Amino acid sequence: MTKANDNRFTTETQLANRYHGEIADFWQQGNFSHFNGVKELRINYASFLHDESNKKFQHKVNNKCLVISSGRSEGYLKYKELVFDLFNLGFNVFLLDHRGQGISERALENSHKGYVENFQYYVDDLATFIENIVSPHCTLDGKTQKPYLLAHSMGAAIATRYLQDYPSNIQSAVLSSPMLGFNVEGILGLIAEPLINVSAQLNKWLDNTPWYFWGQKDYTEVKFDNNLLMHSKLRFQQFTQLYKETPVIQQGGATIQWLIESIAALKTIFAKIDHITTPTLVLQSGEDKIVSNQAQVDFCQQLHQLQPQSCPNGKPVVIKNAHHELFFESDLYRQQALIAAVEWFDKH
């Protein structure tokens, strides 16, 4: 794997001061708005565009557009450092908060519940976002350019389904710790799917309100020593402080309905894997305890057979010893992931 010593990306030493200085100033130049997603649900988004007024932040302008599709329980407010780094590489950066999380509208009275009525709604919202908000800004010498797509965890599952439904809309894609299967040591064990189906039936019979899956609950702050997401104490403290100060973005565990929909979507991903023609790279967190690394290996093997330009050598790029959140990890792991992603975009 590439050595992690790239000075294009913020380090933890720099971040301690930069987060409330340069990055905070940069964030003020963003465009923040919303659109109506499926069933008129409000979907919030942020965009950061290069122009003469923000020259002090840019190294070069190429008008290449980069869309970020974030993971479950995340929102664009969490991604300030990453957006800052990618913008300074010359990208126009676009992020949306998926329905039911971040500051986008939530469908349930209990806003903490991780819920979606139909997984396809996530995909359709992303399609609306790319077509109507992103693409008009992606031009070079007067010609429309396809955007790049960087996606994490659940957002990577959404992105993969988007690539299947719209195979010619994206220049190239990077999937970070993609949710292509659940870790059997986590929420789903060997008997989980039958249990989920039984739970869903009980929920339907007994209550009109979607239930949490067994053991899931409203948002509670996790201590750093107990977290499975990242090794970086500084980045962990920053995002937990953000969630403490901004209760509207807090999200708890998954509902039974979210699990039912997600399992169905993962089956569709593998059933329609031949629909993916966009050059696609998978970044795997070596010590991921949230999603299934074996599912990522299976995905890459199958995709590479069909599309040799994707998943080089038929494997994910493994960031050894890294936890799930590669873009919030310690510098050693974060920089490896970012270098691999940017090199992929440069190559395609």
C-alpha positions as CSV (number, residue, x, y, z in Angstrom):
1,M,0.0,0.0,0.0
2,T,1.2,3.6,-0.7
3,K,3.1,5.2,2.1
4,A,1.0,7.5,4.2
5,N,3.1,10.7,4.1
6,D,1.2,12.8,1.7
7,N,1.2,16.5,2.7
8,R,-2.0,17.2,0.6
9,F,-4.1,15.9,3.5
10,T,-4.7,17.4,6.9
11,T,-2.9,15.6,9.7
12,E,-4.0,15.2,13.3
13,T,-1.3,17.7,14.4
14,Q,-2.6,20.3,12.0
15,L,-6.3,19.4,12.7
16,A,-6.1,20.5,16.3
17,N,-5.8,24.1,15.3
18,R,-7.1,24.0,11.7
19,Y,-10.6,22.7,12.6
20,H,-11.7,25.9,14.3
21,G,-9.6,28.1,12.1
22,E,-9.0,27.4,8.4
23,I,-11.6,24.7,8.1
24,A,-14.3,26.7,9.9
25,D,-13.6,29.7,7.6
26,F,-13.7,27.4,4.6
27,W,-17.0,26.0,5.7
28,Q,-18.6,29.4,5.6
29,Q,-18.2,29.6,1.9
30,G,-20.4,26.6,1.3
31,N,-23.8,26.6,-0.4
32,F,-26.4,25.0,1.9
33,S,-29.9,24.2,0.6
34,H,-32.4,21.4,0.1
35,F,-34.7,19.7,-2.4
36,N,-37.7,17.5,-2.3
37,G,-36.9,13.8,-2.4
38,V,-39.2,10.9,-2.9
39,K,-42.7,11.5,-1.4
40,E,-41.7,15.2,-0.9
41,L,-39.4,14.5,2.0
42,R,-36.9,17.4,2.5
43,I,-33.3,16.4,1.6
44,N,-30.6,18.8,2.7
45,Y,-27.3,19.2,0.9
46,A,-24.1,21.2,0.9
47,S,-21.9,22.2,-2.1
48,F,-18.4,23.8,-2.3
49,L,-17.6,25.4,-5.7
50,H,-14.4,26.9,-7.0
51,D,-14.6,30.5,-8.2
52,E,-12.6,33.7,-8.0
53,S,-13.9,34.6,-4.5
54,N,-12.4,31.6,-2.8
55,K,-9.0,31.6,-4.5
56,K,-7.2,31.5,-1.2
57,F,-8.4,27.9,-0.7
58,Q,-7.6,26.4,-4.1
59,H,-4.5,24.9,-5.5
60,K,-5.8,24.3,-8.9
61,V,-9.3,24.5,-10.6
62,N,-10.4,21.6,-12.8
63,N,-14.1,21.8,-12.4
64,K,-14.2,18.1,-11.6
65,C,-17.2,17.3,-9.4
66,L,-17.0,14.9,-6.5
67,V,-20.2,13.6,-4.8
68,I,-19.9,12.2,-1.3
69,S,-22.5,9.6,-0.1
70,S,-22.1,9.2,3.6
71,G,-22.9,6.3,5.9
72,R,-25.7,5.4,8.3
73,S,-26.3,8.0,11.0
74,E,-23.9,10.5,9.4
75,G,-24.5,13.9,7.8
76,Y,-22.5,16.5,5.9
77,L,-21.6,18.4,9.1
78,K,-19.4,15.5,10.1
79,Y,-17.3,15.7,6.9
80,K,-15.8,19.2,7.2
81,E,-12.1,18.0,7.3
82,L,-12.6,15.7,4.3
83,V,-14.4,18.3,2.2
84,F,-11.7,20.8,3.0
85,D,-9.0,18.4,1.8
86,L,-10.7,17.4,-1.4
87,F,-11.7,20.9,-2.3
88,N,-8.1,21.9,-2.0
89,L,-7.2,19.3,-4.6
90,G,-9.4,21.2,-7.0
91,F,-12.7,19.3,-6.8
92,N,-16.1,20.9,-6.6
93,V,-17.5,18.9,-3.7
94,F,-21.2,18.0,-3.2
95,L,-22.8,16.1,-0.2
96,L,-26.3,15.2,0.7
97,D,-27.8,14.1,4.0
98,H,-29.7,10.9,3.2
99,R,-33.4,10.9,4.1
100,G,-34.0,10.3,7.8
101,Q,-30.5,11.4,9.0
102,G,-28.2,14.4,9.3
103,I,-30.4,17.5,9.0
104,S,-32.6,16.0,6.3
105,E,-36.3,15.4,7.2
106,R,-37.1,12.3,9.2
107,A,-40.2,10.3,8.5
108,L,-40.9,9.1,12.1
109,E,-42.0,10.9,15.2
110,N,-39.0,9.5,17.0
111,S,-36.2,11.1,15.0
112,H,-33.6,8.8,16.5
113,K,-34.8,5.7,14.8
114,G,-32.8,4.5,11.8
115,Y,-35.6,4.0,9.3
116,V,-36.4,4.0,5.6
117,E,-39.7,2.9,4.0
118,N,-38.0,1.6,0.9
119,F,-34.2,1.5,0.2
120,Q,-34.8,2.6,-3.3
121,Y,-35.8,6.0,-2.0
122,Y,-32.2,6.6,-1.0
123,V,-31.1,5.8,-4.6
124,D,-33.8,7.9,-6.2
125,D,-32.9,10.9,-3.9
126,L,-29.2,10.5,-4.9
127,A,-30.3,10.4,-8.6
128,T,-32.3,13.6,-8.2
129,F,-29.3,15.3,-6.4
130,I,-26.8,14.3,-9.1
131,E,-29.0,15.2,-12.1
132,N,-30.4,18.5,-10.8
133,I,-27.9,20.0,-8.4
134,V,-24.5,18.4,-9.2
135,S,-24.3,18.0,-13.0
136,P,-25.0,21.6,-13.9
137,H,-21.7,22.6,-12.2
138,C,-19.6,19.9,-13.9
139,T,-18.1,21.4,-17.0
140,L,-14.7,21.7,-18.5
141,D,-14.1,24.0,-21.6
142,G,-17.9,24.2,-22.0
143,K,-18.4,20.4,-22.0
144,T,-20.3,18.5,-19.4
145,Q,-18.1,16.2,-17.2
146,K,-19.4,13.2,-15.3
147,P,-18.9,13.6,-11.6
148,Y,-16.8,11.2,-9.4
149,L,-18.5,9.4,-6.6
150,L,-16.9,8.7,-3.1
151,A,-19.1,6.7,-0.8
152,H,-18.9,5.2,2.7
153,S,-20.6,2.2,4.3
154,M,-24.4,2.5,3.9
155,G,-23.8,5.4,1.5
156,A,-21.6,3.0,-0.6
157,A,-24.5,0.5,-0.8
158,I,-26.7,3.4,-2.0
159,A,-24.0,4.4,-4.4
160,T,-23.7,0.9,-5.8
161,R,-27.4,0.6,-6.4
162,Y,-27.1,4.0,-8.2
163,L,-24.3,2.7,-10.4
164,Q,-26.6,-0.2,-11.3
165,D,-29.5,2.0,-12.2
166,Y,-27.5,4.7,-13.9
167,P,-24.4,2.9,-15.4
168,S,-23.2,5.8,-17.6
169,N,-23.6,8.8,-15.2
170,I,-20.4,8.5,-13.1
171,Q,-16.8,8.9,-14.2
172,S,-15.4,6.6,-11.5
173,A,-16.3,5.5,-8.0
174,V,-14.6,4.7,-4.8
175,L,-16.5,2.6,-2.1
176,S,-15.0,3.0,1.4
177,S,-15.9,0.2,3.8
178,P,-19.0,-0.5,1.8
179,M,-22.0,-2.1,3.4
180,L,-22.3,-5.1,1.1
181,G,-23.0,-7.5,3.9
182,F,-23.3,-7.2,7.7
183,N,-20.6,-8.4,10.1
184,V,-21.7,-11.6,11.7
185,E,-20.0,-10.5,14.9
186,G,-22.2,-7.3,14.9
187,I,-25.9,-6.8,14.6
188,L,-26.5,-9.8,12.4
189,G,-25.6,-13.4,13.3
190,L,-26.3,-16.6,11.4
191,I,-30.0,-16.7,12.5
192,A,-30.5,-13.0,12.1
193,E,-32.5,-12.8,8.9
194,P,-35.2,-15.3,10.0
195,L,-35.4,-13.4,13.3
196,I,-35.7,-10.1,11.5
197,N,-38.5,-11.5,9.3
198,V,-40.4,-12.8,12.4
199,S,-39.9,-9.4,14.2
200,A,-41.2,-7.6,11.2
201,Q,-44.3,-9.6,11.1
202,L,-44.9,-9.1,14.8
203,N,-44.4,-5.3,14.4
204,K,-46.9,-5.3,11.6
205,W,-49.5,-7.2,13.6
206,L,-49.1,-5.3,16.9
207,D,-48.1,-1.8,16.2
208,N,-48.3,0.9,13.5
209,T,-45.0,2.4,14.6
210,P,-41.8,0.9,13.3
211,W,-39.9,-0.9,16.1
212,Y,-36.2,-0.9,16.7
213,F,-34.5,-4.2,16.1
214,W,-33.7,-6.1,19.3
215,G,-31.0,-4.4,21.3
216,Q,-31.2,-1.1,19.3
217,K,-32.1,2.2,21.0
218,D,-32.0,6.0,20.8
219,Y,-28.6,7.8,20.4
220,T,-26.2,7.4,23.3
221,E,-22.7,8.7,23.3
222,V,-20.0,6.0,23.1
223,K,-16.7,6.3,24.9
224,F,-13.6,6.3,22.7
225,D,-12.2,3.2,24.4
226,N,-15.4,1.3,23.4
227,N,-15.6,2.6,19.8
228,L,-15.3,0.3,16.7
229,L,-15.1,3.2,14.2
230,M,-11.6,4.8,14.4
231,H,-8.2,4.8,16.2
232,S,-8.0,8.6,16.1
233,K,-8.9,10.0,19.5
234,L,-8.9,13.6,18.2
235,R,-11.3,12.9,15.2
236,F,-13.5,10.8,17.5
237,Q,-13.8,13.6,20.1
238,Q,-14.5,16.1,17.3
239,F,-17.4,14.2,15.9
240,T,-18.9,13.2,19.3
241,Q,-18.7,16.9,20.3
242,L,-20.5,17.8,17.1
243,Y,-23.3,15.4,17.9
244,K,-23.5,16.7,21.4
245,E,-23.8,20.3,20.3
246,T,-26.2,19.5,17.4
247,P,-28.9,17.2,18.7
248,V,-30.9,17.4,15.4
249,I,-28.3,15.2,13.7
250,Q,-28.3,12.5,16.4
251,Q,-29.5,9.0,15.3
252,G,-29.8,5.8,17.3
253,G,-30.0,2.2,16.1
254,A,-31.7,0.5,13.2
255,T,-35.3,-0.3,13.0
256,I,-36.5,-3.7,11.7
257,Q,-37.8,-2.0,8.6
258,W,-34.4,-0.5,7.8
259,L,-32.8,-4.0,8.2
260,I,-35.5,-5.6,6.0
261,E,-34.9,-3.0,3.3
262,S,-31.1,-3.1,3.5
263,I,-31.0,-6.9,3.3
264,A,-33.2,-6.7,0.1
265,A,-30.9,-4.0,-1.3
266,L,-27.8,-6.1,-0.7
267,K,-29.3,-9.0,-2.5
268,T,-30.1,-6.8,-5.5
269,I,-26.6,-5.5,-5.5
270,F,-25.2,-9.0,-6.1
271,A,-28.1,-10.0,-8.4
272,K,-27.4,-7.1,-10.7
273,I,-23.7,-6.8,-10.4
274,D,-23.3,-7.1,-14.1
275,H,-25.1,-3.7,-14.4
276,I,-22.1,-1.9,-12.9
277,T,-19.9,-0.6,-15.7
278,T,-18.3,2.4,-14.0
279,P,-14.7,1.9,-12.9
280,T,-15.1,1.1,-9.2
281,L,-12.5,0.7,-6.4
282,V,-13.3,-0.8,-3.0
283,L,-11.3,0.3,0.0
284,Q,-11.5,-2.2,2.9
285,S,-10.8,-1.5,6.5
286,G,-8.7,-4.4,7.7
287,E,-10.2,-4.6,11.2
288,D,-13.8,-3.7,10.3
289,K,-16.3,-4.9,12.9
290,I,-19.3,-3.1,11.4
291,V,-19.7,-4.6,7.9
292,S,-18.6,-7.8,6.3
293,N,-15.2,-7.8,4.7
294,Q,-15.9,-11.2,3.1
295,A,-18.9,-9.7,1.2
296,Q,-16.5,-7.0,-0.2
297,V,-14.1,-9.7,-1.3
298,D,-16.9,-11.6,-3.0
299,F,-18.2,-8.4,-4.7
300,C,-14.7,-7.6,-6.0
301,Q,-14.1,-11.1,-7.3
302,Q,-17.4,-11.1,-9.2
303,L,-17.2,-7.5,-10.5
304,H,-13.6,-7.9,-11.7
305,Q,-14.6,-10.9,-13.7
306,L,-17.3,-8.9,-15.5
307,Q,-15.4,-5.5,-15.6
308,P,-11.6,-6.0,-15.4
309,Q,-11.1,-2.2,-14.9
310,S,-12.8,-2.4,-11.5
311,C,-11.3,-3.9,-8.3
312,P,-7.8,-4.4,-9.7
313,N,-6.6,-8.0,-9.3
314,G,-10.1,-8.9,-8.2
315,K,-9.6,-7.6,-4.7
316,P,-10.4,-4.7,-2.4
317,V,-7.5,-2.4,-1.5
318,V,-7.0,-3.4,2.1
319,I,-6.0,-0.7,4.7
320,K,-4.4,-3.1,7.2
321,N,-5.5,-2.7,10.9
322,A,-7.8,0.2,10.1
323,H,-11.3,0.4,11.7
324,H,-14.5,1.2,9.8
325,E,-14.3,4.9,9.3
326,L,-11.3,5.3,7.0
327,F,-11.8,9.1,6.4
328,F,-11.8,9.7,10.2
329,E,-9.0,7.3,11.1
330,S,-5.6,8.0,12.4
331,D,-3.3,9.6,9.8
332,L,-1.5,6.3,9.0
333,Y,-4.8,4.8,7.8
334,R,-6.6,7.9,6.6
335,Q,-3.9,9.0,4.3
336,Q,-3.5,5.6,2.7
337,A,-7.3,5.6,2.0
338,L,-7.3,9.1,0.6
339,I,-4.2,8.5,-1.6
340,A,-5.8,5.4,-3.1
341,A,-9.1,7.2,-3.7
342,V,-7.5,10.3,-5.4
343,E,-5.1,8.1,-7.5
344,W,-8.2,6.2,-8.7
345,F,-10.0,9.4,-9.7
346,D,-6.8,10.7,-11.4
347,K,-6.5,7.4,-13.3
348,H,-10.1,7.6,-14.6
